[in-house]
């Protein structure tokens, strides 16, 4: 049986006050830590970037109105 050990890195980043407030709002809304919100954000961005690079189109669909918007990750 192979045991996997999670390794972590400490990063120091400079972000705007608006971004910091958005992170705090998301953490509070989801009842989790700022670290977990950053982890989730990176995971979602990586998924979207990988899919876009593979040729997928990214779209948001409003279930109430049916409005569709295409998303481009820069």
C-alpha positions in Angstrom: 0.0 0.0 0.0 1.4 3.4 -1.0 0.9 6.3 1.4 0.5 9.7 -0.2 1.8 12.7 1.8 0.3 16.0 0.9 2.9 18.7 0.6 2.1 22.3 0.9 3.8 25.5 0.0 3.4 28.9 1.6 2.9 31.7 -0.9 2.8 35.4 -0.4 0.9 37.3 -3.0 -0.1 40.9 -3.4 -3.8 41.4 -4.2 -6.0 44.4 -4.5 -8.4 45.3 -1.6 -11.3 44.5 -4.0 -9.9 41.0 -4.6 -9.2 40.5 -0.9 -12.8 41.5 -0.1 -14.1 39.1 -2.7 -12.1 36.2 -1.2 -13.4 37.1 2.3 -17.0 37.2 1.0 -16.7 33.9 -0.7 -15.1 32.3 2.4 -17.9 33.6 4.6 -20.6 32.6 2.1 -19.2 29.1 1.8 -18.2 28.8 5.5 -14.6 27.9 4.7 -11.2 29.4 4.9 -9.5 31.9 2.6 -7.0 29.2 1.8 -9.7 26.8 0.7 -11.3 29.5 -1.5 -8.0 30.1 -3.2 -7.5 26.3 -3.8 -11.0 26.1 -5.3 -10.5 29.1 -7.5 -7.2 27.7 -8.8 -8.8 24.3 -9.5 -11.7 25.9 -11.4 -9.4 28.2 -13.4 -7.1 25.2 -14.3 -10.2 23.1 -15.4 -11.5 26.0 -17.6 -8.1 26.7 -19.1 -7.4 23.0 -19.8 -10.8 22.6 -21.5 -10.4 25.8 -23.5 -7.0 24.7 -24.7 -8.4 21.3 -25.7 -10.9 23.1 -28.0 -14.0 23.3 -25.7 -16.2 26.4 -25.7 -17.1 27.7 -22.2 -20.6 28.9 -21.8 -22.9 30.1 -19.0 -26.6 29.4 -19.4 -29.1 31.2 -17.2 -31.7 28.5 -16.3 -34.4 31.1 -15.7 -34.1 33.0 -19.0 -32.2 30.7 -21.2 -29.7 33.4 -21.9 -26.3 32.0 -23.0 -22.9 33.7 -22.7 -19.6 32.5 -24.0 -16.6 32.8 -21.7 -13.0 33.4 -22.8 -10.2 32.8 -20.3 -7.3 35.1 -21.1 
